[in-house]
Amino acid sequence: MRLDGTAKVQIRVGEAYGNKIEALTRFVRTYSVFDNAIRRKLVIENVYLCNVLPISSIY
């Protein structure tokens, strides 16, 4: 797959296995160690994260 620099990765966070708070907490902890190059590629789907992470691409 040959993608240019504008390609994004869309993920849905916090819906797994009945424990949204735990899933969101794990994601926030993991997101905090991502390199900025990775963060720029992410489009995150979760309304609860809008107040938690400094991300412009949350749906």
C-alpha atoms as a printed R data frame, in Angstrom:
   type eleno elety resid chain resno       x      y      z
1  ATOM     1    CA   MET     A     1   0.000  0.000  0.000
2  ATOM     2    CA   ARG     A     2   1.564  3.277 -1.080
3  ATOM     3    CA   LEU     A     3   0.101  6.150  0.903
4  ATOM     4    CA   ASP     A     4   1.190  9.754  0.796
5  ATOM     5    CA   GLY     A     5   1.837 11.997  3.798
6  ATOM     6    CA   THR     A     6  -1.832 12.937  4.161
7  ATOM     7    CA   ALA     A     7  -2.970  9.381  4.997
8  ATOM     8    CA   LYS     A     8  -4.644  8.942  8.388
9  ATOM     9    CA   VAL     A     9  -5.431  6.037 10.685
10 ATOM    10    CA   GLN     A    10  -8.909  6.145 12.208
11 ATOM    11    CA   ILE     A    11  -9.489  4.254 15.430
12 ATOM    12    CA   ARG     A    12 -12.459  3.944 17.747
13 ATOM    13    CA   VAL     A    13 -11.476  4.010 21.414
14 ATOM    14    CA   GLY     A    14 -13.207  3.019 24.628
15 ATOM    15    CA   GLU     A    15 -15.938  0.660 23.510
16 ATOM    16    CA   ALA     A    16 -14.252 -2.623 24.347
17 ATOM    17    CA   TYR     A    17 -15.590 -5.322 26.566
18 ATOM    18    CA   GLY     A    18 -17.823 -3.433 28.959
19 ATOM    19    CA   ASN     A    19 -15.288 -1.239 30.761
20 ATOM    20    CA   LYS     A    20 -15.111  2.093 28.947
21 ATOM    21    CA   ILE     A    21 -13.250  3.924 31.713
22 ATOM    22    CA   GLU     A    22 -10.477  1.340 31.840
23 ATOM    23    CA   ALA     A    23 -10.180  1.258 28.039
24 ATOM    24    CA   LEU     A    24 -10.022  5.061 27.831
25 ATOM    25    CA   THR     A    25  -7.457  5.216 30.631
26 ATOM    26    CA   ARG     A    26  -5.232  2.697 28.840
27 ATOM    27    CA   PHE     A    27  -5.519  4.627 25.588
28 ATOM    28    CA   VAL     A    28  -4.661  7.984 27.207
29 ATOM    29    CA   ARG     A    29  -1.619  6.402 28.868
30 ATOM    30    CA   THR     A    30  -0.508  4.858 25.570
31 ATOM    31    CA   TYR     A    31  -1.215  8.032 23.568
32 ATOM    32    CA   SER     A    32   1.038 10.014 25.890
33 ATOM    33    CA   VAL     A    33   4.095  8.038 24.749
34 ATOM    34    CA   PHE     A    34   3.356  8.249 21.010
35 ATOM    35    CA   ASP     A    35   5.744 10.256 18.906
36 ATOM    36    CA   ASN     A    36   4.244 13.415 17.393
37 ATOM    37    CA   ALA     A    37   4.536 11.876 13.916
38 ATOM    38    CA   ILE     A    38   2.186  9.093 15.039
39 ATOM    39    CA   ARG     A    39  -0.193 11.513 16.755
40 ATOM    40    CA   ARG     A    40  -0.548 13.530 13.548
41 ATOM    41    CA   LYS     A    41  -1.703 10.401 11.706
42 ATOM    42    CA   LEU     A    42  -4.465  9.495 14.182
43 ATOM    43    CA   VAL     A    43  -8.142 10.264 13.805
44 ATOM    44    CA   ILE     A    44  -9.761  9.158 17.048
45 ATOM    45    CA   GLU     A    45 -13.426  8.326 17.375
46 ATOM    46    CA   ASN     A    46 -14.697  8.912 20.917
47 ATOM    47    CA   VAL     A    47 -16.676 11.805 22.374
48 ATOM    48    CA   TYR     A    48 -15.377 11.185 25.909
49 ATOM    49    CA   LEU     A    49 -11.785 11.947 24.913
50 ATOM    50    CA   CYS     A    50 -12.543 15.470 23.684
51 ATOM    51    CA   ASN     A    51 -11.925 16.910 27.144
52 ATOM    52    CA   VAL     A    52  -8.955 14.682 27.945
53 ATOM    53    CA   LEU     A    53  -6.540 14.762 25.020
54 ATOM    54    CA   PRO     A    54  -5.153 17.708 23.035
55 ATOM    55    CA   ILE     A    55  -6.244 16.217 19.715
56 ATOM    56    CA   SER     A    56  -7.914 18.128 16.946
57 ATOM    57    CA   SER     A    57  -9.116 15.004 15.138
58 ATOM    58    CA   ILE     A    58 -11.594 13.449 17.547
59 ATOM    59    CA   TYR     A    59 -15.005 12.488 16.172
